[in-house]
Amino acid sequence: MAEVYGFEARLAAIYPDNNNVRPKIRQQLQVLRDMGWLAFNGRGTYRRAT
């Protein structure tokens, strides 16, 4: 998650009206997990699903 959060400032600049960038990042990671693209390893770590 720390690696993905590194994009927070860039995303906040692209979407200045979004005051919830970090929660949106978490939400999208969960969506990708639910779609089978990512696997959740626990404690805030994800990996690409195989």
mmCIF entry with sequence, helices, sheets and N, C-alpha, C, O atoms, coordinates in Angstrom:
data_MODEL
# 
_entry.id   MODEL 
# 
_entity.id                         1 
_entity.type                       polymer 
_entity.pdbx_number_of_molecules   1 
# 
_entity_poly.entity_id                      1 
_entity_poly.type                           'polypeptide(L)' 
_entity_poly.nstd_linkage                   no 
_entity_poly.nstd_monomer                   no 
_entity_poly.pdbx_seq_one_letter_code       MAEVYGFEARLAAIYPDNNNVRPKIRQQLQVLRDMGWLAFNGRGTYRRAT 
_entity_poly.pdbx_seq_one_letter_code_can   MAEVYGFEARLAAIYPDNNNVRPKIRQQLQVLRDMGWLAFNGRGTYRRAT 
_entity_poly.pdbx_strand_id                 A 
# 
loop_
_entity_poly_seq.entity_id 
_entity_poly_seq.num 
_entity_poly_seq.mon_id 
_entity_poly_seq.hetero 
1 1  MET n 
1 2  ALA n 
1 3  GLU n 
1 4  VAL n 
1 5  TYR n 
1 6  GLY n 
1 7  PHE n 
1 8  GLU n 
1 9  ALA n 
1 10 ARG n 
1 11 LEU n 
1 12 ALA n 
1 13 ALA n 
1 14 ILE n 
1 15 TYR n 
1 16 PRO n 
1 17 ASP n 
1 18 ASN n 
1 19 ASN n 
1 20 ASN n 
1 21 VAL n 
1 22 ARG n 
1 23 PRO n 
1 24 LYS n 
1 25 ILE n 
1 26 ARG n 
1 27 GLN n 
1 28 GLN n 
1 29 LEU n 
1 30 GLN n 
1 31 VAL n 
1 32 LEU n 
1 33 ARG n 
1 34 ASP n 
1 35 MET n 
1 36 GLY n 
1 37 TRP n 
1 38 LEU n 
1 39 ALA n 
1 40 PHE n 
1 41 ASN n 
1 42 GLY n 
1 43 ARG n 
1 44 GLY n 
1 45 THR n 
1 46 TYR n 
1 47 ARG n 
1 48 ARG n 
1 49 ALA n 
1 50 THR n 
# 
_struct_asym.id          A 
_struct_asym.entity_id   1 
# 
loop_
_struct_conf.conf_type_id 
_struct_conf.id 
_struct_conf.pdbx_PDB_helix_id 
_struct_conf.beg_label_comp_id 
_struct_conf.beg_label_asym_id 
_struct_conf.beg_label_seq_id 
_struct_conf.pdbx_beg_PDB_ins_code 
_struct_conf.end_label_comp_id 
_struct_conf.end_label_asym_id 
_struct_conf.end_label_seq_id 
_struct_conf.pdbx_end_PDB_ins_code 
_struct_conf.beg_auth_comp_id 
_struct_conf.beg_auth_asym_id 
_struct_conf.beg_auth_seq_id 
_struct_conf.end_auth_comp_id 
_struct_conf.end_auth_asym_id 
_struct_conf.end_auth_seq_id 
_struct_conf.pdbx_PDB_helix_class 
_struct_conf.details 
_struct_conf.pdbx_PDB_helix_length 
HELX_P HELX_P1 AA1 ALA A 2  ? TYR A 5  ? ALA A 2  TYR A 5  1 ? 4  
HELX_P HELX_P2 AA2 GLU A 8  ? ILE A 14 ? GLU A 8  ILE A 14 1 ? 7  
HELX_P HELX_P3 AA3 VAL A 21 ? ASP A 34 ? VAL A 21 ASP A 34 1 ? 14 
# 
_struct_conf_type.id          HELX_P 
_struct_conf_type.criteria    ? 
_struct_conf_type.reference   ? 
# 
_struct_sheet.id               AA1 
_struct_sheet.type             ? 
_struct_sheet.number_strands   2 
_struct_sheet.details          ? 
# 
_struct_sheet_order.sheet_id     AA1 
_struct_sheet_order.range_id_1   1 
_struct_sheet_order.range_id_2   2 
_struct_sheet_order.offset       ? 
_struct_sheet_order.sense        anti-parallel 
# 
loop_
_struct_sheet_range.sheet_id 
_struct_sheet_range.id 
_struct_sheet_range.beg_label_comp_id 
_struct_sheet_range.beg_label_asym_id 
_struct_sheet_range.beg_label_seq_id 
_struct_sheet_range.pdbx_beg_PDB_ins_code 
_struct_sheet_range.end_label_comp_id 
_struct_sheet_range.end_label_asym_id 
_struct_sheet_range.end_label_seq_id 
_struct_sheet_range.pdbx_end_PDB_ins_code 
_struct_sheet_range.beg_auth_comp_id 
_struct_sheet_range.beg_auth_asym_id 
_struct_sheet_range.beg_auth_seq_id 
_struct_sheet_range.end_auth_comp_id 
_struct_sheet_range.end_auth_asym_id 
_struct_sheet_range.end_auth_seq_id 
AA1 1 LEU A 38 ? GLY A 42 ? LEU A 38 GLY A 42 
AA1 2 THR A 45 ? ARG A 48 ? THR A 45 ARG A 48 
# 
loop_
_atom_site.group_PDB 
_atom_site.id 
_atom_site.type_symbol 
_atom_site.label_atom_id 
_atom_site.label_alt_id 
_atom_site.label_comp_id 
_atom_site.label_asym_id 
_atom_site.label_entity_id 
_atom_site.label_seq_id 
_atom_site.pdbx_PDB_ins_code 
_atom_site.Cartn_x 
_atom_site.Cartn_y 
_atom_site.Cartn_z 
_atom_site.occupancy 
_atom_site.B_iso_or_equiv 
_atom_site.pdbx_formal_charge 
_atom_site.auth_seq_id 
_atom_site.auth_comp_id 
_atom_site.auth_asym_id 
_atom_site.auth_atom_id 
_atom_site.pdbx_PDB_model_num 
ATOM 1   N N  . MET A 1 1  ? 0.822   -1.185  0.000   1.00 0.00 ? 1  MET A N  1 
ATOM 2   C CA . MET A 1 1  ? 0.000   0.000   0.000   1.00 0.00 ? 1  MET A CA 1 
ATOM 3   C C  . MET A 1 1  ? 0.868   1.251   0.000   1.00 0.00 ? 1  MET A C  1 
ATOM 4   O O  . MET A 1 1  ? 0.512   2.262   -0.605  1.00 0.00 ? 1  MET A O  1 
ATOM 5   N N  . ALA A 1 2  ? 2.002   1.178   0.677   1.00 0.00 ? 2  ALA A N  1 
ATOM 6   C CA . ALA A 1 2  ? 2.874   2.348   0.730   1.00 0.00 ? 2  ALA A CA 1 
ATOM 7   C C  . ALA A 1 2  ? 3.320   2.743   -0.674  1.00 0.00 ? 2  ALA A C  1 
ATOM 8   O O  . ALA A 1 2  ? 3.424   3.930   -0.986  1.00 0.00 ? 2  ALA A O  1 
ATOM 9   N N  . GLU A 1 3  ? 3.580   1.760   -1.510  1.00 0.00 ? 3  GLU A N  1 
ATOM 10  C CA . GLU A 1 3  ? 4.005   2.057   -2.883  1.00 0.00 ? 3  GLU A CA 1 
ATOM 11  C C  . GLU A 1 3  ? 2.889   2.763   -3.654  1.00 0.00 ? 3  GLU A C  1 
ATOM 12  O O  . GLU A 1 3  ? 3.147   3.719   -4.385  1.00 0.00 ? 3  GLU A O  1 
ATOM 13  N N  . VAL A 1 4  ? 1.675   2.302   -3.494  1.00 0.00 ? 4  VAL A N  1 
ATOM 14  C CA . VAL A 1 4  ? 0.539   2.911   -4.185  1.00 0.00 ? 4  VAL A CA 1 
ATOM 15  C C  . VAL A 1 4  ? 0.249   4.297   -3.619  1.00 0.00 ? 4  VAL A C  1 
ATOM 16  O O  . VAL A 1 4  ? -0.082  5.220   -4.362  1.00 0.00 ? 4  VAL A O  1 
ATOM 17  N N  . TYR A 1 5  ? 0.376   4.438   -2.300  1.00 0.00 ? 5  TYR A N  1 
ATOM 18  C CA . TYR A 1 5  ? 0.152   5.749   -1.691  1.00 0.00 ? 5  TYR A CA 1 
ATOM 19  C C  . TYR A 1 5  ? 1.167   6.779   -2.182  1.00 0.00 ? 5  TYR A C  1 
ATOM 20  O O  . TYR A 1 5  ? 0.939   7.979   -2.031  1.00 0.00 ? 5  TYR A O  1 
ATOM 21  N N  . GLY A 1 6  ? 2.267   6.345   -2.756  1.00 0.00 ? 6  GLY A N  1 
ATOM 22  C CA . GLY A 1 6  ? 3.237   7.260   -3.345  1.00 0.00 ? 6  GLY A CA 1 
ATOM 23  C C  . GLY A 1 6  ? 2.643   8.078   -4.484  1.00 0.00 ? 6  GLY A C  1 
ATOM 24  O O  . GLY A 1 6  ? 3.193   9.115   -4.853  1.00 0.00 ? 6  GLY A O  1 
ATOM 25  N N  . PHE A 1 7  ? 1.534   7.623   -5.040  1.00 0.00 ? 7  PHE A N  1 
ATOM 26  C CA . PHE A 1 7  ? 0.861   8.332   -6.127  1.00 0.00 ? 7  PHE A CA 1 
ATOM 27  C C  . PHE A 1 7  ? -0.212  9.283   -5.628  1.00 0.00 ? 7  PHE A C  1 
ATOM 28  O O  . PHE A 1 7  ? -0.871  9.950   -6.426  1.00 0.00 ? 7  PHE A O  1 
ATOM 29  N N  . GLU A 1 8  ? -0.393  9.350   -4.321  1.00 0.00 ? 8  GLU A N  1 
ATOM 30  C CA . GLU A 1 8  ? -1.473  10.157  -3.748  1.00 0.00 ? 8  GLU A CA 1 
ATOM 31  C C  . GLU A 1 8  ? -1.392  11.624  -4.165  1.00 0.00 ? 8  GLU A C  1 
ATOM 32  O O  . GLU A 1 8  ? -2.402  12.200  -4.566  1.00 0.00 ? 8  GLU A O  1 
ATOM 33  N N  . ALA A 1 9  ? -0.237  12.226  -4.080  1.00 0.00 ? 9  ALA A N  1 
ATOM 34  C CA . ALA A 1 9  ? -0.101  13.646  -4.416  1.00 0.00 ? 9  ALA A CA 1 
ATOM 35  C C  . ALA A 1 9  ? -0.416  13.892  -5.894  1.00 0.00 ? 9  ALA A C  1 
ATOM 36  O O  . ALA A 1 9  ? -1.068  14.877  -6.242  1.00 0.00 ? 9  ALA A O  1 
ATOM 37  N N  . ARG A 1 10 ? 0.050   12.995  -6.750  1.00 0.00 ? 10 ARG A N  1 
ATOM 38  C CA . ARG A 1 10 ? -0.208  13.143  -8.186  1.00 0.00 ? 10 ARG A CA 1 
ATOM 39  C C  . ARG A 1 10 ? -1.709  13.018  -8.473  1.00 0.00 ? 10 ARG A C  1 
ATOM 40  O O  . ARG A 1 10 ? -2.266  13.792  -9.252  1.00 0.00 ? 10 ARG A O  1 
ATOM 41  N N  . LEU A 1 11 ? -2.349  12.049  -7.845  1.00 0.00 ? 11 LEU A N  1 
ATOM 42  C CA . LEU A 1 11 ? -3.789  11.877  -8.053  1.00 0.00 ? 11 LEU A CA 1 
ATOM 43  C C  . LEU A 1 11 ? -4.570  13.054  -7.481  1.00 0.00 ? 11 LEU A C  1 
ATOM 44  O O  . LEU A 1 11 ? -5.561  13.483  -8.071  1.00 0.00 ? 11 LEU A O  1 
ATOM 45  N N  . ALA A 1 12 ? -4.137  13.577  -6.342  1.00 0.00 ? 12 ALA A N  1 
ATOM 46  C CA . ALA A 1 12 ? -4.801  14.747  -5.752  1.00 0.00 ? 12 ALA A CA 1 
ATOM 47  C C  . ALA A 1 12 ? -4.684  15.957  -6.683  1.00 0.00 ? 12 ALA A C  1 
ATOM 48  O O  . ALA A 1 12 ? -5.601  16.775  -6.753  1.00 0.00 ? 12 ALA A O  1 
ATOM 49  N N  . ALA A 1 13 ? -3.565  16.073  -7.393  1.00 0.00 ? 13 ALA A N  1 
ATOM 50  C CA . ALA A 1 13 ? -3.399  17.185  -8.333  1.00 0.00 ? 13 ALA A CA 1 
ATOM 51  C C  . ALA A 1 13 ? -4.291  17.006  -9.562  1.00 0.00 ? 13 ALA A C  1 
ATOM 52  O O  . ALA A 1 13 ? -4.819  17.978  -10.103 1.00 0.00 ? 13 ALA A O  1 
ATOM 53  N N  . ILE A 1 14 ? -4.454  15.762  -9.994  1.00 0.00 ? 14 ILE A N  1 
ATOM 54  C CA . ILE A 1 14 ? -5.291  15.483  -11.164 1.00 0.00 ? 14 ILE A CA 1 
ATOM 55  C C  . ILE A 1 14 ? -6.765  15.662  -10.823 1.00 0.00 ? 14 ILE A C  1 
ATOM 56  O O  . ILE A 1 14 ? -7.544  16.135  -11.651 1.00 0.00 ? 14 ILE A O  1 
ATOM 57  N N  . TYR A 1 15 ? -7.150  15.284  -9.599  1.00 0.00 ? 15 TYR A N  1 
ATOM 58  C CA . TYR A 1 15 ? -8.541  15.353  -9.146  1.00 0.00 ? 15 TYR A CA 1 
ATOM 59  C C  . TYR A 1 15 ? -8.643  16.275  -7.926  1.00 0.00 ? 15 TYR A C  1 
ATOM 60  O O  . TYR A 1 15 ? -8.833  15.798  -6.807  1.00 0.00 ? 15 TYR A O  1 
ATOM 61  N N  . PRO A 1 16 ? -8.518  17.583  -8.131  1.00 0.00 ? 16 PRO A N  1 
ATOM 62  C CA . PRO A 1 16 ? -8.469  18.515  -6.994  1.00 0.00 ? 16 PRO A CA 1 
ATOM 63  C C  . PRO A 1 16 ? -9.759  18.568  -6.181  1.00 0.00 ? 16 PRO A C  1 
ATOM 64  O O  . PRO A 1 16 ? -9.717  18.971  -5.019  1.00 0.00 ? 16 PRO A O  1 
ATOM 65  N N  . ASP A 1 17 ? -10.889 18.183  -6.737  1.00 0.00 ? 17 ASP A N  1 
ATOM 66  C CA . ASP A 1 17 ? -12.152 18.211  -5.991  1.00 0.00 ? 17 ASP A CA 1 
ATOM 67  C C  . ASP A 1 17 ? -12.359 16.976  -5.128  1.00 0.00 ? 17 ASP A C  1 
ATOM 68  O O  . ASP A 1 17 ? -13.297 16.922  -4.333  1.00 0.00 ? 17 ASP A O  1 
ATOM 69  N N  . ASN A 1 18 ? -11.486 15.984  -5.280  1.00 0.00 ? 18 ASN A N  1 
ATOM 70  C CA . ASN A 1 18 ? -11.605 14.758  -4.486  1.00 0.00 ? 18 ASN A CA 1 
ATOM 71  C C  . ASN A 1 18 ? -10.812 14.943  -3.194  1.00 0.00 ? 18 ASN A C  1 
ATOM 72  O O  . ASN A 1 18 ? -9.582  14.998  -3.208  1.00 0.00 ? 18 ASN A O  1 
ATOM 73  N N  . ASN A 1 19 ? -11.530 15.038  -2.087  1.00 0.00 ? 19 ASN A N  1 
ATOM 74  C CA . ASN A 1 19 ? -10.890 15.207  -0.779  1.00 0.00 ? 19 ASN A CA 1 
ATOM 75  C C  . ASN A 1 19 ? -10.617 13.876  -0.098  1.00 0.00 ? 19 ASN A C  1 
ATOM 76  O O  . ASN A 1 19 ? -10.187 13.841  1.055   1.00 0.00 ? 19 ASN A O  1 
ATOM 77  N N  . ASN A 1 20 ? -10.865 12.788  -0.802  1.00 0.00 ? 20 ASN A N  1 
ATOM 78  C CA . ASN A 1 20 ? -10.729 11.460  -0.221  1.00 0.00 ? 20 ASN A CA 1 
ATOM 79  C C  . ASN A 1 20 ? -9.881  10.560  -1.107  1.00 0.00 ? 20 ASN A C  1 
ATOM 80  O O  . ASN A 1 20 ? -10.286 9.442   -1.427  1.00 0.00 ? 20 ASN A O  1 
ATOM 81  N N  . VAL A 1 21 ? -8.720  11.033  -1.502  1.00 0.00 ? 21 VAL A N  1 
ATOM 82  C CA . VAL A 1 21 ? -7.875  10.283  -2.425  1.00 0.00 ? 21 VAL A CA 1 
ATOM 83  C C  . VAL A 1 21 ? -7.407  8.969   -1.798  1.00 0.00 ? 21 VAL A C  1 
ATOM 84  O O  . VAL A 1 21 ? -7.481  7.920   -2.438  1.00 0.00 ? 21 VAL A O  1 
ATOM 85  N N  . ARG A 1 22 ? -6.935  9.014   -0.577  1.00 0.00 ? 22 ARG A N  1 
ATOM 86  C CA . ARG A 1 22 ? -6.413  7.798   0.062   1.00 0.00 ? 22 ARG A CA 1 
ATOM 87  C C  . ARG A 1 22 ? -7.507  6.728   0.234   1.00 0.00 ? 22 ARG A C  1 
ATOM 88  O O  . ARG A 1 22 ? -7.265  5.560   -0.071  1.00 0.00 ? 22 ARG A O  1 
ATOM 89  N N  . PRO A 1 23 ? -8.696  7.100   0.712   1.00 0.00 ? 23 PRO A N  1 
ATOM 90  C CA . PRO A 1 23 ? -9.748  6.078   0.781   1.00 0.00 ? 23 PRO A CA 1 
ATOM 91  C C  . PRO A 1 23 ? -10.131 5.537   -0.593  1.00 0.00 ? 23 PRO A C  1 
ATOM 92  O O  . PRO A 1 23 ? -10.468 4.360   -0.719  1.00 0.00 ? 23 PRO A O  1 
ATOM 93  N N  . LYS A 1 24 ? -10.083 6.381   -1.624  1.00 0.00 ? 24 LYS A N  1 
ATOM 94  C CA . LYS A 1 24 ? -10.412 5.931   -2.975  1.00 0.00 ? 24 LYS A CA 1 
ATOM 95  C C  . LYS A 1 24 ? -9.369  4.936   -3.471  1.00 0.00 ? 24 LYS A C  1 
ATOM 96  O O  . LYS A 1 24 ? -9.708  3.972   -4.157  1.00 0.00 ? 24 LYS A O  1 
ATOM 97  N N  . ILE A 1 25 ? -8.114  5.163   -3.133  1.00 0.00 ? 25 ILE A N  1 
ATOM 98  C CA . ILE A 1 25 ? -7.058  4.212   -3.502  1.00 0.00 ? 25 ILE A CA 1 
ATOM 99  C C  . ILE A 1 25 ? -7.348  2.862   -2.865  1.00 0.00 ? 25 ILE A C  1 
ATOM 100 O O  . ILE A 1 25 ? -7.290  1.830   -3.533  1.00 0.00 ? 25 ILE A O  1 
ATOM 101 N N  . ARG A 1 26 ? -7.659  2.868   -1.577  1.00 0.00 ? 26 ARG A N  1 
ATOM 102 C CA . ARG A 1 26 ? -7.991  1.609   -0.883  1.00 0.00 ? 26 ARG A CA 1 
ATOM 103 C C  . ARG A 1 26 ? -9.192  0.930   -1.523  1.00 0.00 ? 26 ARG A C  1 
ATOM 104 O O  . ARG A 1 26 ? -9.201  -0.286  -1.715  1.00 0.00 ? 26 ARG A O  1 
ATOM 105 N N  . GLN A 1 27 ? -10.207 1.724   -1.851  1.00 0.00 ? 27 GLN A N  1 
ATOM 106 C CA . GLN A 1 27 ? -11.403 1.171   -2.460  1.00 0.00 ? 27 GLN A CA 1 
ATOM 107 C C  . GLN A 1 27 ? -11.079 0.501   -3.796  1.00 0.00 ? 27 GLN A C  1 
ATOM 108 O O  . GLN A 1 27 ? -11.556 -0.599  -4.075  1.00 0.00 ? 27 GLN A O  1 
ATOM 109 N N  . GLN A 1 28 ? -10.271 1.164   -4.614  1.00 0.00 ? 28 GLN A N  1 
ATOM 110 C CA . GLN A 1 28 ? -9.949  0.609   -5.930  1.00 0.00 ? 28 GLN A CA 1 
ATOM 111 C C  . GLN A 1 28 ? -9.091  -0.644  -5.811  1.00 0.00 ? 28 GLN A C  1 
ATOM 112 O O  . GLN A 1 28 ? -9.219  -1.562  -6.621  1.00 0.00 ? 28 GLN A O  1 
ATOM 113 N N  . LEU A 1 29 ? -8.219  -0.691  -4.808  1.00 0.00 ? 29 LEU A N  1 
ATOM 114 C CA . LEU A 1 29 ? -7.461  -1.923  -4.577  1.00 0.00 ? 29 LEU A CA 1 
ATOM 115 C C  . LEU A 1 29 ? -8.405  -3.067  -4.224  1.00 0.00 ? 29 LEU A C  1 
ATOM 116 O O  . LEU A 1 29 ? -8.208  -4.198  -4.667  1.00 0.00 ? 29 LEU A O  1 
ATOM 117 N N  . GLN A 1 30 ? -9.426  -2.772  -3.430  1.00 0.00 ? 30 GLN A N  1 
ATOM 118 C CA . GLN A 1 30 ? -10.400 -3.791  -3.070  1.00 0.00 ? 30 GLN A CA 1 
ATOM 119 C C  . GLN A 1 30 ? -11.212 -4.236  -4.285  1.00 0.00 ? 30 GLN A C  1 
ATOM 120 O O  . GLN A 1 30 ? -11.524 -5.418  -4.429  1.00 0.00 ? 30 GLN A O  1 
ATOM 121 N N  . VAL A 1 31 ? -11.552 -3.291  -5.152  1.00 0.00 ? 31 VAL A N  1 
ATOM 122 C CA . VAL A 1 31 ? -12.280 -3.629  -6.377  1.00 0.00 ? 31 VAL A CA 1 
ATOM 123 C C  . VAL A 1 31 ? -11.430 -4.547  -7.243  1.00 0.00 ? 31 VAL A C  1 
ATOM 124 O O  . VAL A 1 31 ? -11.923 -5.552  -7.754  1.00 0.00 ? 31 VAL A O  1 
ATOM 125 N N  . LEU A 1 32 ? -10.157 -4.206  -7.409  1.00 0.00 ? 32 LEU A N  1 
ATOM 126 C CA . LEU A 1 32 ? -9.257  -5.048  -8.205  1.00 0.00 ? 32 LEU A CA 1 
ATOM 127 C C  . LEU A 1 32 ? -9.100  -6.431  -7.575  1.00 0.00 ? 32 LEU A C  1 
ATOM 128 O O  . LEU A 1 32 ? -9.006  -7.434  -8.282  1.00 0.00 ? 32 LEU A O  1 
ATOM 129 N N  . ARG A 1 33 ? -9.073  -6.480  -6.250  1.00 0.00 ? 33 ARG A N  1 
ATOM 130 C CA . ARG A 1 33 ? -9.028  -7.765  -5.546  1.00 0.00 ? 33 ARG A CA 1 
ATOM 131 C C  . ARG A 1 33 ? -10.280 -8.580  -5.836  1.00 0.00 ? 33 ARG A C  1 
ATOM 132 O O  . ARG A 1 33 ? -10.198 -9.769  -6.140  1.00 0.00 ? 33 ARG A O  1 
ATOM 133 N N  . ASP A 1 34 ? -11.443 -7.934  -5.740  1.00 0.00 ? 34 ASP A N  1 
ATOM 134 C CA . ASP A 1 34 ? -12.703 -8.626  -5.970  1.00 0.00 ? 34 ASP A CA 1 
ATOM 135 C C  . ASP A 1 34 ? -12.838 -9.106  -7.415  1.00 0.00 ? 34 ASP A C  1 
ATOM 136 O O  . ASP A 1 34 ? -13.505 -10.106 -7.681  1.00 0.00 ? 34 ASP A O  1 
ATOM 137 N N  . MET A 1 35 ? -12.209 -8.395  -8.340  1.00 0.00 ? 35 MET A N  1 
ATOM 138 C CA . MET A 1 35 ? -12.244 -8.789  -9.748  1.00 0.00 ? 35 MET A CA 1 
ATOM 139 C C  . MET A 1 35 ? -11.236 -9.897  -10.057 1.00 0.00 ? 35 MET A C  1 
ATOM 140 O O  . MET A 1 35 ? -11.250 -10.474 -11.144 1.00 0.00 ? 35 MET A O  1 
ATOM 141 N N  . GLY A 1 36 ? -10.365 -10.186 -9.095  1.00 0.00 ? 36 GLY A N  1 
ATOM 142 C CA . GLY A 1 36 ? -9.390  -11.247 -9.287  1.00 0.00 ? 36 GLY A CA 1 
ATOM 143 C C  . GLY A 1 36 ? -8.057  -10.795 -9.848  1.00 0.00 ? 36 GLY A C  1 
ATOM 144 O O  . GLY A 1 36 ? -7.209  -11.630 -10.161 1.00 0.00 ? 36 GLY A O  1 
ATOM 145 N N  . TRP A 1 37 ? -7.851  -9.495  -9.983  1.00 0.00 ? 37 TRP A N  1 
ATOM 146 C CA . TRP A 1 37 ? -6.597  -8.971  -10.523 1.00 0.00 ? 37 TRP A CA 1 
ATOM 147 C C  . TRP A 1 37 ? -5.502  -8.914  -9.466  1.00 0.00 ? 37 TRP A C  1 
ATOM 148 O O  . TRP A 1 37 ? -4.319  -9.055  -9.775  1.00 0.00 ? 37 TRP A O  1 
ATOM 149 N N  . LEU A 1 38 ? -5.914  -8.704  -8.201  1.00 0.00 ? 38 LEU A N  1 
ATOM 150 C CA . LEU A 1 38 ? -4.974  -8.631  -7.089  1.00 0.00 ? 38 LEU A CA 1 
ATOM 151 C C  . LEU A 1 38 ? -5.358  -9.648  -6.034  1.00 0.00 ? 38 LEU A C  1 
ATOM 152 O O  . LEU A 1 38 ? -6.516  -10.054 -5.933  1.00 0.00 ? 38 LEU A O  1 
ATOM 153 N N  . ALA A 1 39 ? -4.377  -10.052 -5.252  1.00 0.00 ? 39 ALA A N  1 
ATOM 154 C CA . ALA A 1 39 ? -4.613  -10.911 -4.103  1.00 0.00 ? 39 ALA A CA 1 
ATOM 155 C C  . ALA A 1 39 ? -4.144  -10.155 -2.867  1.00 0.00 ? 39 ALA A C  1 
ATOM 156 O O  . ALA A 1 39 ? -3.070  -9.554  -2.868  1.00 0.00 ? 39 ALA A O  1 
ATOM 157 N N  . PHE A 1 40 ? -4.951  -10.189 -1.817  1.00 0.00 ? 40 PHE A N  1 
ATOM 158 C CA . PHE A 1 40 ? -4.622  -9.514  -0.568  1.00 0.00 ? 40 PHE A CA 1 
ATOM 159 C C  . PHE A 1 40 ? -3.837  -10.474 0.306   1.00 0.00 ? 40 PHE A C  1 
ATOM 160 O O  . PHE A 1 40 ? -4.305  -11.567 0.626   1.00 0.00 ? 40 PHE A O  1 
ATOM 161 N N  . ASN A 1 41 ? -2.628  -10.052 0.693   1.00 0.00 ? 41 ASN A N  1 
ATOM 162 C CA . ASN A 1 41 ? -1.762  -10.891 1.522   1.00 0.00 ? 41 ASN A CA 1 
ATOM 163 C C  . ASN A 1 41 ? -1.930  -10.611 3.003   1.00 0.00 ? 41 ASN A C  1 
ATOM 164 O O  . ASN A 1 41 ? -1.408  -11.353 3.834   1.00 0.00 ? 41 ASN A O  1 
ATOM 165 N N  . GLY A 1 42 ? -2.648  -9.554  3.347   1.00 0.00 ? 42 GLY A N  1 
ATOM 166 C CA . GLY A 1 42 ? -2.818  -9.165  4.741   1.00 0.00 ? 42 GLY A CA 1 
ATOM 167 C C  . GLY A 1 42 ? -1.878  -8.037  5.107   1.00 0.00 ? 42 GLY A C  1 
ATOM 168 O O  . GLY A 1 42 ? -0.866  -7.807  4.446   1.00 0.00 ? 42 GLY A O  1 
ATOM 169 N N  . ARG A 1 43 ? -2.235  -7.334  6.181   1.00 0.00 ? 43 ARG A N  1 
ATOM 170 C CA . ARG A 1 43 ? -1.423  -6.223  6.700   1.00 0.00 ? 43 ARG A CA 1 
ATOM 171 C C  . ARG A 1 43 ? -1.059  -5.196  5.637   1.00 0.00 ? 43 ARG A C  1 
ATOM 172 O O  . ARG A 1 43 ? 0.066   -4.695  5.608   1.00 0.00 ? 43 ARG A O  1 
ATOM 173 N N  . GLY A 1 44 ? -2.013  -4.885  4.765   1.00 0.00 ? 44 GLY A N  1 
ATOM 174 C CA . GLY A 1 44 ? -1.814  -3.827  3.778   1.00 0.00 ? 44 GLY A CA 1 
ATOM 175 C C  . GLY A 1 44 ? -0.947  -4.190  2.592   1.00 0.00 ? 44 GLY A C  1 
ATOM 176 O O  . GLY A 1 44 ? -0.440  -3.301  1.909   1.00 0.00 ? 44 GLY A O  1 
ATOM 177 N N  . THR A 1 45 ? -0.766  -5.466  2.330   1.00 0.00 ? 45 THR A N  1 
ATOM 178 C CA . THR A 1 45 ? 0.033   -5.863  1.174   1.00 0.00 ? 45 THR A CA 1 
ATOM 179 C C  . THR A 1 45 ? -0.830  -6.618  0.175   1.00 0.00 ? 45 THR A C  1 
ATOM 180 O O  . THR A 1 45 ? -1.653  -7.460  0.535   1.00 0.00 ? 45 THR A O  1 
ATOM 181 N N  . TYR A 1 46 ? -0.614  -6.288  -1.081  1.00 0.00 ? 46 TYR A N  1 
ATOM 182 C CA . TYR A 1 46 ? -1.294  -6.928  -2.191  1.00 0.00 ? 46 TYR A CA 1 
ATOM 183 C C  . TYR A 1 46 ? -0.252  -7.480  -3.135  1.00 0.00 ? 46 TYR A C  1 
ATOM 184 O O  . TYR A 1 46 ? 0.900   -7.046  -3.130  1.00 0.00 ? 46 TYR A O  1 
ATOM 185 N N  . ARG A 1 47 ? -0.657  -8.431  -3.938  1.00 0.00 ? 47 ARG A N  1 
ATOM 186 C CA . ARG A 1 47 ? 0.213   -8.921  -5.010  1.00 0.00 ? 47 ARG A CA 1 
ATOM 187 C C  . ARG A 1 47 ? -0.657  -9.161  -6.229  1.00 0.00 ? 47 ARG A C  1 
ATOM 188 O O  . ARG A 1 47 ? -1.870  -9.336  -6.114  1.00 0.00 ? 47 ARG A O  1 
ATOM 189 N N  . ARG A 1 48 ? -0.039  -9.166  -7.378  1.00 0.00 ? 48 ARG A N  1 
ATOM 190 C CA . ARG A 1 48 ? -0.773  -9.430  -8.602  1.00 0.00 ? 48 ARG A CA 1 
ATOM 191 C C  . ARG A 1 48 ? -1.215  -10.894 -8.577  1.00 0.00 ? 48 ARG A C  1 
ATOM 192 O O  . ARG A 1 48 ? -0.411  -11.791 -8.325  1.00 0.00 ? 48 ARG A O  1 
ATOM 193 N N  . ALA A 1 49 ? -2.475  -11.116 -8.838  1.00 0.00 ? 49 ALA A N  1 
ATOM 194 C CA . ALA A 1 49 ? -2.994  -12.483 -8.826  1.00 0.00 ? 49 ALA A CA 1 
ATOM 195 C C  . ALA A 1 49 ? -2.464  -13.237 -10.037 1.00 0.00 ? 49 ALA A C  1 
ATOM 196 O O  . ALA A 1 49 ? -2.262  -12.661 -11.106 1.00 0.00 ? 49 ALA A O  1 
ATOM 197 N N  . THR A 1 50 ? -2.247  -14.504 -9.856  1.00 0.00 ? 50 THR A N  1 
ATOM 198 C CA . THR A 1 50 ? -1.753  -15.319 -10.974 1.00 0.00 ? 50 THR A CA 1 
ATOM 199 C C  . THR A 1 50 ? -2.821  -16.170 -11.550 1.00 0.00 ? 50 THR A C  1 
ATOM 200 O O  . THR A 1 50 ? -2.572  -16.916 -12.498 1.00 0.00 ? 50 THR A O  1 
# 
